[in-house]
Amino acid sequence: MKDTGNVPPQPIGRHFEVAGELSDVIKHVYCIRTPEDFATMTQHLSPSLEMMLIFNFSEPVKVSFGDKAAESQMLEQVAVAGPLRKMMNYELLPKADLMVVVFRPNGFYRLFQVPVDTMESEVIRNPDVMLGIGGFRELWEILKPLHTLESRMNVLIDYGNIFIREPDAEAQLLLGDSQQPGSGNAQPSKAIAIDADLSTRTIQMRFQKYMGFSTKELARFLRFKQVIAFIQQDGSSVDWLSVVDQFGYHDQSHLIRDFRHYLSTTPRKFVQDFLGKEFCVSKG
């Protein structure tokens, strides 16, 4: 990788892709560095149903979900978050320095061997406490003194390749393109069950174990994600009746329920308070 150690830190993040077998586990790594004169702000990350492993090499970061108080949780050195069902709010400070590992469906389970449906989606957790080990703190101590993002990525990839596990055979049939939170559709549990000659209940339980959500929840989320993408393209002059009709909502109250569920706001308040501001969507 090219050495960018002499380039001043920027107040925006950088995405890093992961190659090889690890790319089946890690979707991407998002790194944030801000300069010393950066003006403190609160960023809002749209729901994604994804699991994340976060390394913080700077001051503790205030984190909250939905409409909860910004200081409700503190992200110190290493934390696990997800599945991200609610908007995640985090305070971005001067001299911030974070690495966010975003997992693919089943990727978190392959690394941690923890059923995803046991995770509390609105709580950040210390992975070492969760697993009863000290490995993530040790990795944090190795990463922190490294000056370039590229050198940190190299170490992270080396560690990931050591600890990655083979996917469980029973998880494989859940991982088609139609089951990815970044895709545009979701295959119902019943259809997967018929294809695999299994019961619908078995498929539902496997979804919860390996991914942390059901096919019904995934379908609801994917529709909402499409709505957000449409609004971001359309700008502030949104025809809400057209949105209701185009995306198959029963009526405006049905659309409002989804906005309250995922973002703790209304469609119009979203456009007014978040659109074009410190609101971001996880890279597809």
C-alpha positions in Angstrom: 0.0 0.0 0.0 1.1 3.6 -0.6 2.5 5.3 2.5 0.4 8.4 3.3 2.1 9.2 6.6 3.1 12.8 5.6 -0.4 13.7 4.5 -2.3 15.8 7.1 -5.3 14.1 8.6 -8.6 15.0 7.0 -12.0 15.6 8.7 -13.6 12.9 6.5 -13.2 9.2 6.6 -11.5 6.7 4.2 -12.8 3.4 3.2 -10.5 0.4 2.9 -11.5 -2.8 1.0 -10.2 -6.2 2.2 -9.0 -8.8 -0.2 -8.8 -12.6 -0.1 -10.8 -14.9 2.1 -11.2 -12.1 4.7 -13.4 -10.2 2.2 -16.1 -12.9 2.9 -16.1 -11.7 6.5 -15.3 -8.0 6.4 -17.3 -5.7 4.2 -14.9 -2.8 4.5 -13.0 -0.8 7.1 -13.9 2.9 7.6 -11.2 5.1 9.2 -11.8 8.5 10.6 -9.1 11.1 11.5 -9.8 14.7 12.3 -7.3 17.6 12.7 -6.6 19.5 15.9 -8.7 22.5 14.8 -11.7 20.4 13.8 -15.0 21.7 15.1 -16.8 19.1 17.3 -19.9 17.8 15.7 -22.4 14.9 16.1 -22.6 12.5 13.2 -25.6 10.3 12.5 -25.1 6.8 10.9 -28.2 5.4 9.3 -29.4 1.9 10.3 -27.8 -0.9 8.3 -28.4 -4.2 10.3 -24.6 -4.6 10.2 -22.3 -5.6 13.0 -19.2 -3.4 13.7 -16.0 -3.7 15.6 -14.7 -0.2 16.5 -11.2 0.8 17.6 -10.9 4.3 19.2 -7.3 5.6 19.5 -8.4 9.1 20.8 -10.5 10.6 23.5 -13.6 8.6 24.6 -16.5 9.1 22.2 -20.1 9.8 23.2 -22.5 7.4 21.5 -26.3 7.0 21.5 -29.0 5.3 19.4 -32.2 6.7 18.0 -33.4 9.7 20.1 -31.5 8.8 23.3 -29.3 11.3 25.0 -25.9 11.7 23.2 -23.9 10.9 26.3 -25.8 7.7 27.1 -22.8 5.5 26.3 -19.0 6.1 26.0 -16.9 4.4 23.4 -13.4 4.1 24.9 -10.8 1.8 23.3 -12.5 -1.2 21.6 -16.2 -1.9 21.2 -18.7 -4.0 19.3 -21.9 -2.5 18.0 -24.9 -3.9 16.2 -26.9 -5.2 14.5 -27.5 -1.6 13.8 -31.3 -1.3 13.9 -31.5 2.4 15.0 -29.6 5.5 13.8 -26.3 5.6 15.6 -25.2 9.1 16.9 -21.6 9.7 17.8 -19.7 12.8 18.8 -16.7 13.6 16.5 -14.0 15.5 18.3 -10.8 17.2 17.3 -7.9 14.8 16.8 -10.4 11.9 16.5 -8.8 8.6 15.4 -11.1 5.6 14.8 -11.1 2.4 12.8 -14.5 0.8 12.2 -14.6 -2.8 10.9 -17.9 -3.4 9.2 -18.9 -7.1 8.9 -20.7 -8.9 6.2 -23.7 -11.1 7.2 -22.4 -14.1 9.0 -18.9 -12.4 9.2 -19.3 -11.4 12.8 -20.2 -15.0 13.8 -17.3 -16.4 11.8 -14.8 -14.2 13.8 -16.5 -14.2 17.3 -18.5 -17.4 17.3 -21.2 -15.5 19.2 -24.9 -15.9 18.1 -25.8 -12.5 16.7 -29.3 -12.7 18.1 -27.8 -12.5 21.7 -26.4 -9.1 21.0 -28.2 -6.0 22.2 -28.5 -3.8 19.2 -28.5 -0.5 21.1 -25.6 -1.3 23.4 -21.9 -1.0 22.6 -19.9 -3.8 24.3 -16.3 -4.5 25.1 -15.4 -7.6 23.0 -12.8 -8.8 25.5 -15.3 -8.7 28.4 -17.9 -10.4 26.1 -15.5 -13.2 25.2 -13.5 -13.4 28.5 -10.2 -12.7 26.7 -7.7 -9.9 26.3 -6.9 -10.2 22.6 -8.7 -7.1 21.4 -7.0 -4.8 23.9 -3.7 -6.3 22.8 -4.5 -5.6 19.2 -5.5 -2.0 20.1 -2.1 -1.5 21.8 -0.3 -2.8 18.6 -2.4 -0.6 16.3 -2.3 2.7 18.3 1.3 3.7 17.8 1.2 3.0 14.0 1.2 6.3 12.1 -0.3 5.3 8.8 -3.7 3.9 8.1 -2.1 1.5 5.7 0.2 0.0 8.4 -2.8 -0.4 10.7 -4.8 -2.2 7.9 -1.9 -4.6 7.3 -1.8 -5.6 11.0 -5.6 -5.9 11.1 -5.7 -8.1 8.1 -2.9 -10.3 9.5 -4.9 -10.8 12.7 -8.1 -11.4 10.9 -6.6 -14.1 8.8 -5.3 -15.9 11.9 -8.6 -16.0 13.7 -11.1 -16.4 10.9 -13.2 -19.6 11.0 -14.7 -21.5 8.2 -18.4 -20.8 7.7 -20.9 -23.2 9.2 -22.4 -25.4 6.5 -25.9 -24.5 7.7 -25.2 -20.8 7.3 -24.1 -21.1 3.6 -27.6 -21.3 2.1 -28.6 -18.0 3.8 -25.8 -16.0 2.1 -27.0 -15.5 -1.4 -27.0 -12.0 -2.9 -30.7 -11.6 -2.2 -30.0 -11.9 1.6 -27.4 -9.1 1.8 -28.5 -5.9 3.7 -26.8 -4.0 0.9 -28.9 -5.6 -1.9 -32.3 -4.6 -3.1 -34.4 -7.5 -2.1 -34.8 -10.4 0.4 -36.0 -13.9 -0.3 -38.7 -15.0 2.2 -37.9 -17.7 4.8 -40.5 -20.0 3.2 -38.8 -19.8 -0.2 -35.4 -20.6 1.2 -36.9 -23.4 3.2 -38.4 -25.0 0.1 -35.2 -24.7 -1.8 -33.2 -26.3 1.1 -35.8 -28.9 2.0 -35.9 -27.5 5.6 -38.7 -26.1 7.8 -39.4 -22.4 7.7 -38.8 -22.3 11.5 -35.3 -23.7 11.0 -34.5 -21.1 8.4 -35.8 -18.3 10.7 -33.7 -19.6 13.6 -30.6 -19.7 11.5 -31.1 -16.2 10.3 -31.4 -15.0 13.9 -28.3 -16.9 15.0 -25.9 -16.0 12.1 -27.2 -12.6 11.1 -29.2 -11.3 14.0 -32.4 -10.5 12.1 -35.3 -12.3 10.3 -36.1 -12.3 6.6 -39.2 -10.2 7.4 -37.1 -7.6 9.2 -34.6 -7.6 6.4 -37.3 -7.0 3.8 -38.7 -4.1 5.9 -35.2 -2.6 6.2 -34.3 -2.9 2.5 -37.5 -1.0 1.6 -36.7 1.8 4.1 -33.1 1.9 2.7 -34.5 2.4 -0.8 -36.7 5.2 0.5 -33.7 7.0 2.1 -31.7 6.7 -1.1 -34.6 8.1 -3.1 -35.0 11.1 -0.7 -31.3 11.8 -0.8 -31.5 12.0 -4.6 -34.7 13.9 -4.7 -33.6 16.6 -2.3 -35.9 18.7 -0.1 -38.9 18.7 -2.4 -40.2 15.2 -1.8 -43.7 14.1 -2.9 -44.6 11.9 0.1 -47.7 10.5 -1.5 -45.6 9.4 -4.4 -43.1 7.8 -2.0 -45.9 5.9 -0.3 -47.2 4.6 -3.7 -43.8 3.8 -5.2 -42.4 1.8 -2.3 -45.6 -0.1 -1.4 -46.6 1.6 1.9 -50.3 1.3 2.9 -50.5 5.1 3.6 -48.5 8.0 5.1 -48.9 6.7 8.7 -47.2 3.4 7.6 -44.3 5.4 6.2 -44.1 7.5 9.3 -43.9 4.4 11.5 -40.8 3.2 9.7 -39.1 6.6 10.1 -39.9 6.5 13.8 -38.7 2.9 14.1 -35.3 3.4 12.4 -34.5 7.1 12.9 -36.8 8.2 15.7 -38.2 11.1 13.6 -40.8 11.8 11.0 -40.2 12.0 7.2 -40.5 15.8 7.1 -38.3 16.2 10.2 -35.7 14.0 8.6 -35.5 16.2 5.5 -35.4 19.3 7.7 -32.9 18.2 10.4 -30.7 15.5 8.7 -30.8 15.6 4.9 -27.6 17.0 3.5 -26.1 17.5 7.0 -24.2 15.1 9.3 -26.1 12.1 8.2 -24.4 9.2 6.5 -25.3 5.8 5.1 -23.0 2.8 5.3 -21.2 2.1 2.0 -23.1 -0.5 0.0 
